[in-house]
């Protein structure tokens, strides 16, 4: 919306300076200098906070470094400016699931699937979320429908086998 267009009107000089930090960060990341890359991305964001590629790169790097809380903040900022950013929706849903914030995760997965119904990772994410959120029947129905629609996708069989394994352990415990 309006905030995003406003962000895009960043002074051209500021934006190009921020993009220089982005390029430097990418090179550092490529060379395995992750902490340095993080510094570069942050410096770029200090110059121009609303440059989305920079914010996304930093969020990804935070994930790689195992700092999900900071990644969550960056992904949420991106989504405040551009609500249909699919990768940010997917990653935030994933983090929310890890944090057991199932309602928030479901909202993001559903928003993503509304934008892109064929997003397989999001569909699998929703299946696993339903499994964790005590909706095993829903999870199994979803994965069976996915297997029926794409019988050549081996990953789907692995997911289904995992669900069946969980079910057996659960029933054995009762």
C-alpha positions as CSV (number, residue, x, y, z in Angstrom):
1,X,0.0,0.0,0.0
2,X,0.9,3.6,0.7
3,X,3.8,2.8,3.1
4,X,5.5,0.7,0.5
5,X,5.2,3.4,-2.2
6,X,6.6,5.8,0.4
7,X,9.5,3.5,1.0
8,X,10.2,3.3,-2.7
9,X,10.5,7.1,-2.8
10,X,13.7,6.9,-0.6
11,X,16.2,9.4,-1.8
12,X,17.9,7.8,-4.8
13,X,21.3,8.5,-3.2
14,X,20.3,6.7,0.0
15,X,18.9,3.8,-1.9
16,X,22.0,3.4,-4.0
17,X,24.2,3.6,-0.9
18,X,22.1,0.9,0.7
19,X,22.4,-1.2,-2.4
20,X,26.2,-0.9,-2.2
21,X,26.0,-2.4,1.3
22,X,23.7,-5.1,0.0
23,X,26.3,-6.0,-2.8
24,X,29.1,-6.0,-0.3
25,X,27.1,-8.2,2.1
26,X,26.3,-10.6,-0.7
27,X,30.0,-11.0,-1.5
28,X,30.9,-11.5,2.2
29,X,28.1,-14.0,2.5
30,X,29.4,-15.9,-0.6
31,X,32.9,-16.0,1.0
32,X,31.4,-17.4,4.2
33,X,32.1,-14.2,6.2
34,X,28.5,-14.3,7.7
35,X,29.1,-11.9,10.6
36,X,30.6,-9.3,8.3
37,X,27.8,-9.7,5.9
38,X,25.3,-9.2,8.7
39,X,27.1,-5.9,9.6
40,X,27.0,-4.8,5.9
41,X,23.3,-5.5,5.7
42,X,22.6,-3.7,8.9
43,X,24.6,-0.7,7.8
44,X,22.7,-0.6,4.6
45,X,19.4,-0.7,6.5
46,X,20.6,2.1,8.8
47,X,21.0,4.3,5.6
48,X,17.7,3.2,4.0
49,X,15.5,1.0,6.3
50,X,12.8,0.2,3.7
51,X,15.0,-1.4,1.0
52,X,13.3,-4.9,0.8
53,X,16.1,-6.9,-0.8
54,X,18.4,-5.8,2.0
55,X,15.8,-6.6,4.7
56,X,15.1,-10.0,3.2
57,X,18.9,-10.8,2.9
58,X,19.4,-9.9,6.5
59,X,16.4,-12.0,7.6
60,X,17.7,-15.0,5.7
61,X,21.1,-14.6,7.2
62,X,19.7,-14.4,10.7
63,X,17.9,-17.7,10.0
64,X,21.2,-19.2,8.8
65,X,22.9,-18.0,12.0
66,X,20.1,-19.5,14.1
67,X,18.7,-16.2,15.3
68,X,15.0,-16.8,14.6
69,X,13.8,-13.9,16.8
70,X,15.7,-11.3,14.8
71,X,14.7,-12.9,11.5
72,X,11.1,-12.8,12.6
73,X,11.4,-9.0,13.2
74,X,12.8,-8.5,9.7
75,X,10.2,-10.7,8.0
76,X,7.4,-8.9,9.9
77,X,8.9,-5.5,8.8
78,X,8.9,-6.7,5.2
79,X,5.3,-7.8,5.5
80,X,4.3,-4.5,7.0
81,X,5.5,-2.8,3.8
82,X,4.6,-5.5,1.3
83,X,1.9,-7.9,2.6
84,X,2.2,-10.3,-0.4
85,X,5.9,-11.0,-0.1
86,X,5.7,-14.8,-0.4
87,X,9.1,-15.8,1.0
88,X,8.6,-13.6,4.0
89,X,5.1,-15.1,4.6
90,X,6.5,-18.6,4.4
91,X,9.5,-18.0,6.6
92,X,7.4,-16.1,9.2
93,X,4.8,-19.0,9.3
94,X,7.7,-21.4,9.7
95,X,9.1,-19.4,12.7
96,X,5.7,-19.0,14.3
97,X,5.2,-22.8,14.0
98,X,8.6,-23.4,15.7
99,X,7.5,-21.0,18.5
100,X,4.2,-22.9,18.8
101,X,2.3,-19.7,17.8
102,X,0.0,-21.9,15.7
103,X,-2.8,-19.4,15.1
104,X,-0.3,-16.8,13.7
105,X,1.4,-19.5,11.6
106,X,-1.9,-20.6,10.2
107,X,-2.8,-17.0,9.2
108,X,0.4,-16.6,7.3
109,X,0.2,-20.0,5.6
110,X,-3.4,-19.3,4.5
111,X,-2.5,-15.9,3.2
112,X,0.4,-17.4,1.2
113,X,-1.8,-20.1,-0.2
114,X,-4.4,-17.5,-1.2
115,X,-1.6,-15.7,-3.2
116,X,-0.1,-18.9,-4.5
117,X,-2.3,-22.0,-4.1
118,X,0.4,-24.2,-5.7
119,X,3.1,-23.3,-3.1
120,X,4.1,-26.8,-2.2
121,X,6.3,-25.9,0.8
122,X,3.4,-23.8,2.3
123,X,1.0,-26.7,1.8
124,X,3.4,-29.1,3.5
125,X,3.9,-26.5,6.2
126,X,0.2,-26.3,6.8
127,X,0.0,-30.1,7.0
128,X,2.8,-30.2,9.6
129,X,1.2,-27.3,11.5
130,X,-2.1,-29.2,11.6
131,X,-0.3,-32.3,12.9
132,X,1.4,-30.2,15.7
133,X,-1.8,-28.2,16.4
134,X,-3.7,-31.4,17.3
135,X,-5.6,-31.7,14.0
136,X,-4.3,-35.1,12.8
137,X,-7.3,-35.9,10.6
138,X,-7.0,-32.6,8.7
139,X,-3.3,-33.2,8.3
140,X,-3.8,-36.7,6.9
141,X,-6.6,-35.5,4.5
142,X,-4.4,-32.7,3.2
143,X,-1.3,-34.9,2.6
144,X,-3.5,-37.6,1.0
145,X,-4.9,-35.0,-1.4
146,X,-1.4,-33.7,-2.2
147,X,-0.2,-37.2,-2.9
148,X,-3.2,-37.9,-5.2
149,X,-2.5,-34.6,-7.1
150,X,1.2,-35.2,-7.4
151,X,2.0,-38.9,-7.1
152,X,5.5,-38.4,-8.4
153,X,6.6,-36.1,-5.5
154,X,8.6,-38.3,-3.2
155,X,8.7,-35.7,-0.4
156,X,5.0,-36.1,0.0
157,X,5.3,-39.8,0.7
158,X,8.0,-39.0,3.3
159,X,5.7,-36.4,5.0
160,X,2.8,-38.9,5.0
161,X,5.1,-41.7,6.4
162,X,6.1,-39.3,9.2
163,X,2.5,-38.5,10.0
164,X,1.6,-42.3,10.1
165,X,4.6,-42.9,12.3
166,X,3.5,-40.2,14.8
167,X,0.0,-41.7,14.7
168,X,1.4,-45.2,15.6
169,X,3.5,-43.9,18.5
170,X,0.5,-41.9,19.8
171,X,-1.8,-45.0,19.6
172,X,0.8,-47.2,21.3
173,X,1.0,-44.7,24.2
174,X,-2.8,-44.6,24.8
